[in-house]
Amino acid sequence: MRTALMQVITGRDVAANLDIVRDRTARAADAGAELVIFPEATMRAFGHSLKGVAEPLDGPFASAVQEIAARHGATIALGIFTPGDGGRVRNTLLVAGPDGILAAYDKIHLFDAFGFAESDTVTPGSEPTVCRIGGVPVGLAVCYDVRFPNLFVRLADAGAKVIILPASWGAGTTDEQRADKLDQWRLLTRARALDSTCFIVAVGQGDPATIGQEPSGAPTGIGHSMAVAPDGWVLCELGDGVEFRVIDINPDGVVPIRAAIPVLENRRI
């Protein structure tokens, strides 16, 4: 599975963000990518109002993403916002293939932490989701989900060999906070690979400071997108800013690792 980790920095303008998806997917397809993963909140970055931005899965934004996927013969995964309850939205991971929408996962664990309350504007999801991309069972998770190991184990139990994790990882407002959150990001992505013995492909928003934006207090991203093997080995890690990497993942690579470290089979509780 040739996979593109498409680390971008999106903003308030939904149309401009769609142009980013259009341009970057073309680049990834030129590099032979079958799966192109963009961050959480690709549709509109956090730190901007989500009022009026949500659209259903047959709305203009998701439909345009599916058209881009069809044009390039690739599958695109990215973060959008769909209608929620009581005027809120759902933080949705859309997976669109050449022939249509393959899955839409609503983020279960909302980021009510470090002084930020995602639940004020977002309705939580409830259903773990695994879809098939090119015949490969792929689990879906979003950002703060990475702190909840049971979700990743459930995805593995449901057949996932690869789990994709778009994110917009909060960095805090000081250099010390940023270093701490980066350490946590690295630790958590590797831990979830080991918990589930799955490949984890975690793609975050780049750090807005790299393009001259001041910290807003919202979780706008730190970069450092990562791909991690089922044994916790880091296959690649990107830098702070806008960047992309194309890597080849062999999903059957989980087989010898699960044979050597059968944590899923050895569970007692």
N, C-alpha and C positions, 0 to 999 in steps of 0.2 A: 504494500500500500504506500504509494509515493505521496507524502503528506507535506503541505506547506504550512509553517507556523508564520502567520501573517500579523506581525506586531505593528499596529498603527496607533495613531492618536486621532480620535474623532472629536467633534465639537457639538455645538448646538444645532447647526444647519443640517437637517435630515437629508436634503438633496445633495449637499456637498459630501456628506458621509457616504451616500450611495455611490457617488462618483469615485470615492476612494475604493469601495468594494469592486466597482467595475474595472478600474485601472489595475488594482493589485491582483485581482483574479486573472486578468489577462497575462500579467507577468508570471504568475504561478503556473498557469497552463502552458506557457512557453517553456517553462522548466520541467514540464511533464507531470505536474502534480495532478493526482486523482482526487484528493481531498484537500480543501483549502479552509483553514480554520482562522477566523477572525476573533477579536475579543468580545467579552461582555459589553453591553451598551454601545455596540457599533452604531446602532440607529441614532442614538443621541447620548452623548457622554454625560455621566453623572456631574452634578454641579450646575445643571441647567434644569429648568422646570420640565416635568414630564406631562404636565397638563396638555391635553390636546394632541399628544404625539402617538398615542396607542392606536394600532390598527389591527383588524382581524387578519387571520392567516391568508385570506383571499384579498387583502387590501393592496394598495399600490406598492408599498415597500417590499413586502414578502414576494409579491408577484414579480417585481423587477429583479429580485435576487434569484428567483427560479429561472427567469429568462437568461440571466447572466450565466447561471450554471449550465443551462441548455446550450448556450452559444459556445461554451468552451468544453463541453463534455466532461465537466467536473462536478463534484459535490461540494457545496459551500455550507459551512457552519458558522453562525454568528449570532450575536445578541440583539434582540429586538424587544419592543414593548407591545403587548397585546392588552385588550381591555380586561380590567379586573372588577372587583366588587366595590361598591360605594364610592365611585369616582377614582378609585386607585387603578393601577395598571398591574400586569403580570410581567415579570422579568423572564422572558422566554428565549430559550436557545432554539433557534430555527435551523433545521437541517434540510437543505433543498438540493435535490439531485437533478440530473439532466431531464428526467421524465416526470418530475413533480416533487412536491414536498414529502420528505421521508419521515420526518418526526418534528415535534415541537414539545420541548420539555420546559415546564414552568419551574423556576428555581424554588426549591423547597425551603432551604434555610436562608432566612433573610438577615442582612447585616445590621443587626441591632447591637452594635459594639463600638468601642472606642469613641463614644459620644455621637455616633451616627445612627439614625433610626430609619432603615430602609422600609420597615413595615408601615411607616406613616404614609407612604405613597405607593406601596407595592403589596399586592395580595399574594400570599405564599401558594406554591403548588403542593401537591400531595403524592404524586405518582412517580416512582423511579422509572426511568425510561431506557430501554435498549432498542436500537434500530440496526438494520443491516445496511452496510455501505460496501458496495462491491462484493457482497456475499459474506462480509466480515461482521460479526456482532460487535457493535460499538455502544458503550454506555455513555450517558450524558450527565454532566454535572456543571455547576456554575460557581466560580469564585468561592464564597464563604462555605459552600458545601464541602470544601476540602478539609475543613476542621471536624468533619463528622464521618469517622471511619466506617460505621455500619452501612452508610449509603453505598460506599464503594464495594464492600463485601456483598451487598445485595445485588449490585450490578454484575459482579462476577458470578454469583449464584444464578443469575438470569442468563448467563452465557457470554457476557462481555469478555473479550480478549484485549480490547483497546478502550480506554475511557478518555474522552476529550473534555477539557476543562477551560472554557473561555473565562476570563477574569478581568476585573478592573480593581486591582489590589490597592487598598489604601496605604499611603506612605507616611501619614502624619505630617507634621509641619516643621520638624527639626531634622538635622542630619542624623542625630542619635536615634530618633524614632524610625527614620527611613532604614537605617542599618539593621535595626531590630526586626522590622517588618520583612525585609529582604531575607534575613536569616530564617524567619518563620516560613516564608514562602518556599524556600529551598527545602527546608526540613519536612514540611507538610506534603509537598508533592512526592517526595521520595518515600515518605512513610505510607502514603496511600497506594503507591505502586507495590510496596512490600505487603501491605494488608490484603490487597486484592489479587496479587500476582498478575496484574495487568500492565500493559503499556499505558502510561499517563502522558497525554499531550496537553500541556497547560499553556494557553496563549493569552497574554495580558495586554492591556493598553500600555503604550509607551508612556514614559514620564513627561508630562507637559512642560516641565522645566527645561527640557532639551530643546524646546522651540520657543523659549522665552516667556512662558506663562507662569504667573505667580501661584503659589499654593492656595487652594480654595477651601481646604478642610474636607472636601468631598473625596471619596475614594476614586481618584482619577487615574491611577496606574503608576507602576514603577518599572515596567518593562520586565526583562529577565524571563521571557517565555522559555519553557523547558520541555524537553521530551525525556522521559525516564523509562528505563526497561523494567520488567517485572521483578528483577532482583535488586532494584534500587539504583542501578548504574545510570548516571546521567549521560544521555546520548548527545544532547546539545543544550546550550544555554545562550540566549541572546543577550544583548546589552541593554542600555537604558532607553534608547530612543526608537525612532521608526526603523524597522529592519525586518527582513524575512529570511527564513531558512527552509530549504526543502530537504527532507530526509526520507529514507526508505525504511519502512517498518514491516517486518515479517510477523504477522499475527501468530503464526505457529510457533514462534519463539517462546510463547508461554508454556508450551508442552514440557520441554526438559526442565524448565525452572519450577513448574508445579510438581514435577516428579521429584526434584531434589529438595524443594522446600514446600511440602504439601500442607500449608497452613489452612487451606480451605477444608481439606479432608480431616485434619487433626483437631478441628474445633470440638470442644466438649460442651460449651455453653453458647 
